[in-house]
Amino acid sequence: MADTNPFLPVSTSDESFPTQRRPIKQQLLIIFGLLSVGLFAAFLLGSSNGSDNAYLQENEHGSLDMSTSASGKPEILRPLTPAAAAGVSEKKNMRFAAKLGAESVAFPWNNSMLSWQRTAFHFQPEKNWMNDPNGPLFYKGWYHFFYQYNPNAAVWGDIVWGHAVSRDMIHWLHLPLAMVADQWYDENGVWTGSATILPDGKIVMLYTGSTKEAVQVQNLAYPADHNDPLLIKWVKYSGNPVLVPPPGIDDKDFRDPTTAWLTSEGKWRITIGSKINKTGIALVYDTTDFINYEKIDGWLHAVPNTGMWECVDFFPVSKTEGNGLDTSVNGPGIKHVVKASMDDDRHDYYAIGTYYEKNATWVPDHPEIDVGIGLRYDYGIYYAAKTFYDQNKSRRVLWGWIGESDSEAADVQKGWASVQSIPRTIAFDYKTGTHLLQWPVKEIESLRLTSNEFNQVTVLPGSVVPLEVGSATQLDIMAEFEVDKDALEKATGSNATFSCQTSNGASEHGALGPFGLLVLADMRLREQTPVYFYIAKGSDGNLNTFFCNDITRSSVAYDVEKHIYGSSVPVLKDEKLSVRILVDHSIVESFAQGGRTVITSRVYPTEAIYGAAKLFLFNNATDVSVTASLKIWEMNSAFIRPFPTDEM
Amino acid sequence: MKNNIISFVLLQIAFSFTFLPETHQLSSSTNLNLVETTCKKTPFYNLCLSTLQSDPRSSKADVAGLAHIGADKVKARATATLRQITVLLKGAKDPKLKTALTECLDLYNTIIKYDIPVAIDAVVKGNPKFGVESAADAANEANDCERRFIKSPISGSNKAVHDLSSMVASIVQLLL
């Protein structure tokens, strides 16, 4: 019976509780409740008079972790035996006695923990703060990546453009800063911008400057020497700024110009995010020379109550072909995507629709999932994303900024903050017609080292299966799950609505979920980061699949954010449930159903690090067994470093 | 030890007076309204009102200005707390207390050197989301400090810095 509560972080030892499940649950709830209340009271007495607020990082889960520490008991552990057959783990279902030991209240981060957090194959500067991706492009054999960078500290401020190049978007070499804040029109920051490659191969860069009066204006820059494939030196146009906030737009609501695309008249068109009251909008401008602009009346699109739109992106996708399209491509068989980053909730939302070139507007296919109220690129930490067309490999590639979810004190201590996602190819999902598919660029596969395969591993309800993969902090995991069909049929439907965020996370006990993987887990499962599916059966008999990432137990430290991320994921008839997970130290990028739903999280374990980080399968469903097949690669480092100066 | 605590309680009382509403009258009634409507949108209405009304700059400030004033108050309170911690540290004998105080020293340094300057910068430069995050972080660091003690000698200060920072985060949120 203990197996029915495998995830509860309190001791579930058999003698402590009566044998029926429901009373146990109730008792546990009561105990949890009392502990939580006690803790909350203690906390209130200690530091607050009850005026709790929305910004506190401590949450219910944090409290639970804390409270359970008081009830810590010696662990009963079953030793893991070596894999029974080559590459195949023991199929025996290990009991999941996850609970927390006595933890001191304070949590000092030591250097070994902090250095472990630095990633091995995700892009990051050598030190200090990074945010938005800027002006990605391919030029003369090199992929160029620019980024918002604070050269002076591990927190936001003093923003300039960092620059790096790569042959494959994986192995990056740092170059000198591309642009610094040295003009009145960008004195308060060289902010986000995009590149456009002209038909003659030359490059123009449009970026937002925060002027000495902190007015947001658009500026033009271009490479000093187009013969230099590294594009090291950049020139700012002497007549900058080229665009200032138009009447009716606030001085501080006018930023992040897109890549330009051609109209059928041969003019270049760009869009820039803004807002009017609480309506998020995308302004449109036409230009022939990138110096003089004509504002088009109205806007490309507007959605009420979504607030300021940052980092708007606009690009075509083919309804029929997997190839990416140049930003200027338009015509039959093509849809257009509008993406905006919502200043209000710091998430990136996209919608697919139709672009009407003549009046420079765009209309979503499904207004109920319009920009800002519908689908997100990523349901974890992921913001200010930007695509570019990679003419080298005929694909559209998406970059996105992944911030930290620890404290700024920890960021200052470790000396850096933020990473970029592995670039993702992005394409229309013609199977659903509503979603985009995001997938790590195939070049990432060059980092794959040894692999382990596990075929048809049965994971019984309420069980955990360790997967012997050696080192588990740099992994590329591909997994498929088959769910027992009889159990799906037999399960009783319910009217209850499910969501990852409001559920109990991986410790939920549904009839048909959760099940999936535990990454960055220590042997005793004190720390674990579950990535999983949850199938909810409606009273109409329909199945709804959710894809979640529960980081509430990712660390015993309390000064890190602890959420349950996730969303629904469409699963079509005859599709198996599939997930790909890239684990790279403190970053976990998870892609469900070929990239239909994606979750990126940052986790900061204290014990499940280095050699102590392990990988497990789990199934916390009450009524269904799942069969998992996996291929798991250990990943090499990308050895991101400065460009060798003698070759510059 | 006991004497120390008493003296710090007194110290705190002295500090808390700094934050009592002064008799200073705001010259413009419209701005009194702005202070009130702004403070109503924070979780600490009374604290917000007394803090902002005590500063003559509030009479002419817009919401961004109020956020800036609020951030200045956090900085002042955090700086005072840092001094308090330094004094406590000199007299501390208990190794656990010493450790906690040393850790708080780092946390308050983060608030003073990073969180609050970033919050002000973000408001002044017009990219408020970074200000929301930094001010919220300052609140968290103050809480974090509090949690490091078995029995905190600086609860009042931690609470004040936490509440003020949360208040500032709420005001900056209005600028998004």
Interface residues (C-beta under 8 A of the other chain):
Chain A: F43 G46 S47 S48 N49 S51 D52 N53 A54 Y55 L56 Q57 E58 V105 A106 P108 A153 A154 V155 W156 G157 N188 G189 W191 S210 A214 Q216 D251 K252 G307 M308 D343 D344 R346 S407 E408 A409 V412 Q413 Y558 D559
Chain B: P43 F44 T99 A100 E103 D106 L107 T110 Y114 D115 P117 V118 D121 A122 V124 K125 G126 N127 P128 K129 F130 V132 S134 A135 A136 D137 A139 N140 E141 A142 N143 D144 E146 R147 R148 I150 S152 S155 N158 K159 H162 D163 S166 A169 S170 L176
